[in-house]
Amino acid sequence: MQITVEDFDKVDVRIGTIVAVDINKKARKPAYKLTVDLGEELGTKTSSAQITDLYSPEDLVGRQAVFCVNLAPMHIGSVRSEVRILGSESVGGVVLLQPSMAVKNGDKVF
């Protein structure tokens, strides 16, 4: 299905830094609760992410990644997931998308 450029422009994708990781104990599938710093404009948000196959909490804290920030929040287990982390489904699990060098939290992805 194709979308228009106008549709694409509605998606707000930003860079954020994962500052804390916990287990989402009530999720049906193994997942982490991520706390993400998205810069001054957006602040800190939470997300539930099924990325436990390839990443440990220690791998994630301090890592920058790409997040969609304007989806409607939803509850996954006991976590209010406010943003969605982006990745590629690959052999062995989800591989996160991330900038090739450090950038400012909250920077927009075009």
LINTA-V54094 format. One record per residue. N is the residue number from 1. SS is DSSP state (~ for helix, > for strand, _ for the rest). PHI is phi in whole degrees, -180 to 180 (NA if undefined). OMEGA is omega in degrees with one decimal (none if undefined). Layout:
n = (N | N)
ss = (SS | SS)
phi = (PHI | PHI)
omega = (OMEGA | OMEGA)
This chain:
n = (1 | 2 | 3 | 4 | 5 | 6 | 7 | 8 | 9 | 10 | 11 | 12 | 13 | 14 | 15 | 16 | 17 | 18 | 19 | 20 | 21 | 22 | 23 | 24 | 25 | 26 | 27 | 28 | 29 | 30 | 31 | 32 | 33 | 34 | 35 | 36 | 37 | 38 | 39 | 40 | 41 | 42 | 43 | 44 | 45 | 46 | 47 | 48 | 49 | 50 | 51 | 52 | 53 | 54 | 55 | 56 | 57 | 58 | 59 | 60 | 61 | 62 | 63 | 64 | 65 | 66 | 67 | 68 | 69 | 70 | 71 | 72 | 73 | 74 | 75 | 76 | 77 | 78 | 79 | 80 | 81 | 82 | 83 | 84 | 85 | 86 | 87 | 88 | 89 | 90 | 91 | 92 | 93 | 94 | 95 | 96 | 97 | 98 | 99 | 100 | 101 | 102 | 103 | 104 | 105 | 106 | 107 | 108 | 109 | 110)
ss = (_ | _ | _ | _ | ~ | ~ | ~ | ~ | ~ | _ | _ | _ | > | > | > | > | > | > | > | > | > | > | > | _ | _ | _ | _ | _ | _ | _ | _ | > | > | > | > | > | > | _ | ~ | ~ | ~ | ~ | _ | > | > | > | > | > | > | _ | _ | _ | _ | _ | _ | _ | ~ | ~ | ~ | ~ | _ | _ | _ | > | > | > | > | > | _ | _ | _ | _ | _ | > | > | > | _ | _ | > | > | > | _ | _ | > | > | _ | > | > | > | > | _ | _ | > | > | > | > | _ | _ | _ | _ | _ | _ | _ | _ | _ | _ | _ | > | _ | _)
phi = (NA | -90 | -122 | -86 | -60 | -61 | -63 | -60 | -67 | -77 | -82 | -103 | -114 | -134 | -94 | -141 | -111 | -76 | -107 | -155 | -138 | -131 | -80 | -85 | -64 | -100 | -70 | -68 | -111 | -53 | -153 | -105 | -96 | -102 | -109 | -124 | -89 | -109 | 88 | -61 | -65 | -102 | 75 | -100 | -130 | -114 | -150 | -102 | -137 | -87 | -126 | -75 | -66 | -111 | -128 | -96 | -54 | -65 | -68 | -93 | -63 | 91 | -85 | -86 | -150 | -105 | -133 | -88 | -110 | -119 | -83 | -64 | -61 | -143 | -95 | -122 | 62 | -100 | -105 | -85 | -88 | -94 | -136 | -120 | -78 | -105 | -159 | -111 | -74 | -134 | -60 | 96 | 144 | -89 | -101 | -71 | -85 | -152 | -67 | -79 | -149 | -62 | -132 | -74 | -58 | 95 | -57 | -79 | -102 | -109)
omega = (177.0 | 173.5 | 179.2 | 175.0 | 178.6 | 176.8 | -179.6 | -178.1 | 177.6 | -178.5 | -178.7 | -177.6 | -175.5 | 173.3 | 175.9 | 177.1 | 177.3 | -175.9 | 177.8 | 179.6 | 174.3 | 174.5 | 171.9 | -170.6 | -176.2 | 177.4 | 179.4 | 176.2 | -179.3 | -177.2 | 173.3 | 165.4 | 179.4 | 168.4 | -169.2 | 173.6 | -179.0 | 175.1 | -174.7 | -175.7 | -174.2 | 178.6 | -177.9 | -180.0 | 176.7 | 178.8 | 169.7 | -174.2 | 177.2 | -176.3 | -174.8 | -177.4 | -174.4 | -173.9 | 171.0 | 176.7 | -179.3 | 177.9 | -169.3 | -176.9 | -178.6 | -177.8 | 171.6 | 179.0 | -176.8 | -175.9 | 167.3 | -171.1 | -177.2 | 170.0 | 176.0 | 177.8 | 175.7 | 178.1 | 175.6 | -171.4 | 179.6 | -174.7 | 170.7 | -176.4 | -174.7 | -179.8 | 178.3 | 176.9 | -177.6 | 179.4 | 179.5 | 175.9 | -173.7 | 175.9 | 178.1 | 178.9 | -178.8 | 175.6 | -175.6 | 170.3 | 179.7 | 178.9 | -179.1 | 173.7 | -178.4 | 176.7 | -178.7 | 174.5 | -179.0 | 177.3 | 179.4 | 174.8 | -177.6 | none)
